[in-house]
Amino acid sequence: MDDAQERRVAENEAISRNVNEALEAHSPGERRSPGSFLCECSRPDCDHFIEITPRDYERIRADPRRFMVYPGHEEPEVETILDAQSSYVVVEKKAEAGRVAEAENPRA
């Protein structure tokens, strides 16, 4: 995958991350109670939601190169799997995709 393709993948994922940031900001309640977050994969038509606690979401979001995706939505060419749970997979962007993820980080 070339740099332009890696950038597109990371930009698509950044859109999902921004949606999740808004969901988290507007979801009242217990930090330990599961909430629904959008899969942060690169597929523009993905509409999978992942049940995860806000605390676990924050643990993933602590690193701007890390995303949570629905199982099977990993992109091994541009990311490394760090953790696999039954309902989601934590991936970390590599190379150009990682640089774009950091640049697009809404918390920076």
C-alpha positions as CSV (number, residue, x, y, z in Angstrom):
1,M,0.0,0.0,0.0
2,D,1.5,3.4,-1.0
3,D,1.5,6.5,1.2
4,A,-1.6,8.0,-0.5
5,Q,-3.6,4.8,0.2
6,E,-2.4,4.7,3.8
7,R,-3.4,8.4,4.2
8,R,-6.9,7.6,2.9
9,V,-7.3,4.6,5.3
10,A,-6.2,6.8,8.3
11,E,-8.5,9.7,7.3
12,N,-11.5,7.3,7.0
13,E,-10.7,6.0,10.5
14,A,-10.3,9.5,11.9
15,I,-13.9,10.3,10.9
16,S,-15.1,7.4,12.9
17,R,-13.0,8.5,15.8
18,N,-14.5,12.0,15.7
19,V,-18.0,10.4,15.9
20,N,-16.9,8.4,18.9
21,E,-15.5,11.5,20.6
22,A,-18.9,13.2,20.2
23,L,-20.7,10.1,21.5
24,E,-18.5,9.9,24.5
25,A,-18.8,13.6,25.3
26,H,-22.6,13.3,25.3
27,S,-23.1,10.0,27.0
28,P,-23.9,10.5,30.7
29,G,-23.6,7.8,33.2
30,E,-21.2,5.4,34.8
31,R,-17.7,5.2,33.3
32,R,-17.8,1.4,33.9
33,S,-21.1,0.8,32.1
34,P,-20.8,-0.3,28.4
35,G,-21.8,2.2,25.8
36,S,-22.0,1.9,22.0
37,F,-19.1,3.2,19.9
38,L,-18.7,3.2,16.2
39,C,-16.2,0.8,14.7
40,E,-13.1,2.9,13.8
41,C,-12.1,0.9,10.7
42,S,-11.2,2.3,7.3
43,R,-14.4,1.1,5.6
44,P,-16.5,4.1,4.6
45,D,-19.7,2.1,4.7
46,C,-19.1,0.4,8.0
47,D,-22.0,0.8,10.5
48,H,-20.9,-1.7,13.2
49,F,-21.2,-0.6,16.8
50,I,-19.0,-1.9,19.5
51,E,-20.1,-2.2,23.1
52,I,-17.3,-1.0,25.3
53,T,-17.0,1.0,28.5
54,P,-15.9,4.6,28.3
55,R,-13.0,3.7,30.6
56,D,-11.8,1.0,28.1
57,Y,-12.3,3.4,25.2
58,E,-10.2,6.0,27.0
59,R,-7.5,3.4,27.5
60,I,-7.3,2.8,23.7
61,R,-7.6,6.5,22.9
62,A,-4.7,7.4,25.1
63,D,-2.5,6.7,22.1
64,P,-3.5,8.6,18.9
65,R,-2.2,5.7,16.7
66,R,-4.6,3.2,18.3
67,F,-8.1,2.4,17.1
68,M,-10.8,-0.1,18.0
69,V,-12.3,-2.0,15.1
70,Y,-14.9,-4.7,14.7
71,P,-13.3,-8.2,14.4
72,G,-12.3,-8.9,10.8
73,H,-12.0,-5.2,10.0
74,E,-8.3,-5.0,10.5
75,E,-5.9,-3.7,7.8
76,P,-2.7,-5.7,8.3
77,E,-0.8,-3.6,5.7
78,V,-1.2,-0.4,7.8
79,E,-1.8,-1.5,11.3
80,T,-0.6,-4.0,14.0
81,I,-3.1,-5.9,16.2
82,L,-2.4,-5.1,19.8
83,D,-5.3,-6.8,21.5
84,A,-8.3,-8.9,20.5
85,Q,-11.5,-9.1,22.5
86,S,-14.6,-10.9,21.6
87,S,-16.4,-7.7,20.4
88,Y,-13.5,-5.6,19.2
89,V,-9.8,-5.5,18.2
90,V,-7.3,-2.8,19.2
91,V,-5.0,-1.9,16.3
92,E,-2.1,0.5,16.0
93,K,-1.3,2.4,12.8
94,K,2.1,2.1,11.3
95,A,4.2,4.4,9.0
96,E,2.2,7.0,7.1
97,A,-1.1,5.9,8.5
98,G,0.3,6.4,12.0
99,R,1.5,9.9,11.1
100,V,-1.9,10.8,9.7
101,A,-3.6,9.4,12.8
102,E,-1.5,11.6,15.0
103,A,-2.1,14.7,12.9
104,E,-5.8,14.1,12.8
105,N,-6.1,13.5,16.6
106,P,-8.9,15.8,17.8
107,R,-7.3,15.8,21.3
108,A,-4.0,17.2,20.2
